[in-house]
Amino acid sequence: MRIAGYLRHNPALESVNLQSNSIGDQGAIAIADALLENTTITRLCLQWNDIKTAGLGSIARMLRVNVFVEHVFLWGNKFDTNACEEIAATLKDVARLARDGGTDIQVYVVDGTTRVAHVEVKNRSGFEDDREGTRI
């Protein structure tokens, strides 16, 4: 995925909105790998991209390492039980994402099964009116 190389070393990029681009697991894995080295991106929107367990797991693991991403939006992807559990563990351990507006999903448990629900985030941390960051 060519965009992953661009994300890896672009100091001008602060916000990335790839909503509804059908990047799937391979794209999410490439983006997560690239963001392990990025220190400027603080907002990441990957909503509605047909990302499943492998891709969501890679994003979750990246969020544990990359302390610069403060807002991540993942709703509309394919959250099976394994993906829900990995995201839940990440949100529990990564306090910056747990605060209001840090993500668009909320974790809950029903009958011992971890699930996620959509949470409305006002202005999605500047994506609609982001005059400072570069968007692609």
C-alpha positions, 0 to 999 in steps of 0.5 A: 500500500503506497500510502503507508510509505507516505505515512511513515515519514511525513512530518507535516501530516497530523490528521489522516482520514481514510474513511470508506476507502475499502483498505481491508486488513492488508491496508490496516496492517500496512498503516499500523506498521507505518505509524509505529515510526510516525511521531506527528499524526495525532488523529486517525480515521479508518471508519467503514473500511472492511477491516477485520480481526487481523487489521484491527489487531494491528491497529490496536497493537500500534496504539499501544506503542505509538504515544502520539495518536490521540484520536482513532475512529474505527466504527463500521469495520468488522468487529468479531469477538477477538477484535473486540477483546483486543480493542478493549484491552488497548482502550483499557491500557491506553488512557489517552484514547479513553478520554472523551472524544478519543475514539468512536467506540465503546466497549461493553460485555454481555453474557461474558462476551466483549462487544463494541458500540458506536459512540457519537463524537462531536466534530471527530476531533477536528476532521470536519474543520481541520485547518492545521493538519494535512489530510489525504 
